[in-house]
Amino acid sequence: MVLTILHVLVDICIGIWLWLVGRYVKTDKLIRSEKRIFIPALVISIVLIGLYFVAFERAKISITSSHEGAWVFIDGKRIGPVEKGKAIVRNVKIGKHIVRLNDASGFFDDNIQEEVLVGWGTRNVEDLPLFRKKGNIYVNVYPEGEVKIRVNGVDKGTDYVLKDVEAGAYQIEALYMGKTKTKLVTFYGGERDIFIGFPGT
């Protein structure tokens, strides 16, 4: 809105100034009233043009995040990735915007967002959050009570319910009578059942 108003004012002032220049070229003189507005119209045009370009160039959002490579979204539109801990979004319209991060892995909650008010200059958004999803993994084994499990090399014994587990990749091993079975699990949060059995033993 501000840029639109500036644009209109610039057009009006430049139009007046050009009209006066045209009058001077044709008649080789200006009447007194026209002389009084010639210089002010020129000065105001220059000032407004400067303000217009300052507002246009410097209206931006600077986002810092420790989630390298995460994508930045402004008002639902994907803009670009976080690189070296920062993402700068240029030429943003002055006003309110919704900013959020998302990660292509699917391991993070992309519903965390922040409303920011952007004015002239740079609007800094620091430490924009991106939280890893969590949930439970239910390990169904046979024979139950005798099979022991290990998750990413950590012994869990006969604890077959892995609670409050962060989304990610896991190697789940079942150990029974000297035998080992392994399952590689990609967990995206929520509830997940896996089955590991030793039939016939």
N, C-alpha and C positions, 0 to 999 in steps of 0.2 A: 504493500500500500504506500509506504513512504517513498520507495523508489519510483512508483508510478506518478506520485505528486511531483517529485523532483523532475522527472522526465517531462511532464507537462509544462512546468514552470520554465525549464531550460528551453523548450520549444518556443514558448511565448516570447521570452526575452531575446532569443536569437532572431526570431521573426521580426520583432520590433527593430533590432539593431540592423538587420539586413535591409529592411524597408528604408531606414534612415540613410544607410550607405547608398542605396539605389537612388534615393531622392537627391543626395549630394552629387552623385555622378551625373545625373541628368541636368540638374539646375546649376551646379557648381556653387551652391550655397544652401544654407539651411535657415529657416526662420528662427526667431529667438526661442520660441517654445520647443522647437525640435532640438535646438542646441542644448537646452537644459536637460533633456532626457537621453542624449546621445551617449555621453560618457557613463552616466549611471547604468544605462541598459547594458553597455559593454562590460562594466565591472560586475554587475549582478549576474550576467551570463557566465562569466569566467568562474565566479564563486560557486554558482549552482552546478556548473559542469564538474568542478572539482569535488563538490559534495557528492554528486551523483556517482562519480567513479570511485571515490573513497568508500561510499556505502556499498557499491556493487562488489568491489574487490575484497573488502575486509569483512564482509558478513560471512563468517565461517565458524565451524564447530571443530574444536580440537579435542580428540578423545584419547585418553590413556587407558591401557589395559595390559594386564600380564598374560592375557590369553593370545599369544602370538598366532597369527593366521586366522583368527576368528573374523567373521564377516560383520561389517557395520551396516545396519539398516536405518534409514531415516524415513519416517512416515510410511513404513512398509516396503520401501524400495531399497534393494541391495546396492550399496555404494562402492565398497572396496574392503580389503582386508586390513587388519592391524599388523603393521610392520615395524619392527624394532620398538615395540611397546606403544606405538602411537598411530592414530589415523586422523588425517585432517580432511574435512569435508568443506570445500570452497563453494562460493557463490550460492550460499543458502539464503532463502528469502527471510526477511526480518519477520519475526513472529514466533509462535509456539510450534515446537516439533517434538515428535516421539522418536527417541533413540534407543536402539537395542542391539545386542550382539547375538550372533548365532554361530555355531560350529558345525562343520560338515560331517563330523563323526557321528552326530546324533546322541552323544553322551551327555550333552548339557541341556539345561532347561532354557529354551529360547523365549519364554514368556516374561522374563524379567526385562522391564523397560523403564525408561526415565523420560519425563516430560521436561524439556528445556525451553527457555525463552531466549531467543537470539535477537540481539540488537546490533548496532554498529560495532565493528571490531570483532574480536575473537571470543567465542563462548567456550570456556573450558569445561569438559566433562571428565572428571578424574575417577579412576578406578571403577569404571563401569562394570557391574558384576556379571558373572557368567557362572552359574552354579551347576555342578555335576549332579545328574539325576541319581536317585537312590531307590532301593527296593529290596526285595527278599528273593533268594534263590533256594528252592526246595530240591534237595538231592534225594531222589527215590532209589534205594538200593535193594539188592536181594543177594543173600539173606539179610534181612534187617537186624540190626543189633550186633552183627558179627563183622560186617564190612566197615573198615575205617577209611576215612577220606582225608585228602590233603589238597589244599587250595594254594596254588602258586608256591608250592614248596613248604607251606606251613601246615603242620598236622592239626586236624580238627577232631580227631577221634571219631566218635559216633554221633557227633553233632551234625545232623543232616539238614538243619535249617540255618541258612546263612542270612542273618538279619542285617538290615540297614547297610547293604552293600552298595558301593558306588558303581555307577555305570562304567563299563570298560571290558577288557578282554581278560579271561581267566582260564587257567589250566586246572581242571578238577580231576584228581586221581582217586580211584577206589582200590583199596588193598585188601586182599582176602586170600589166606592160605598160600602166601608166597607169590600170588598172582597180582598183577597191576593192570587196571584198565584206565585209559585217559580220555577225557573229553575236553575239547577246546570250546569255550562258551563266550559268545559276544553278548554282553548284557547291557540293555538300554534302559534299565530302571523298571519299576513296577514289580510284577510278580512273574517268576519264571520257574517252571518245573523241568528237571532233567532226570533221565533214567539211566542207571548203571547197574547191571546185574551180572551174576555169575551162575547162569542156569546149569543144572546138571552137576553141581558140585556139592 
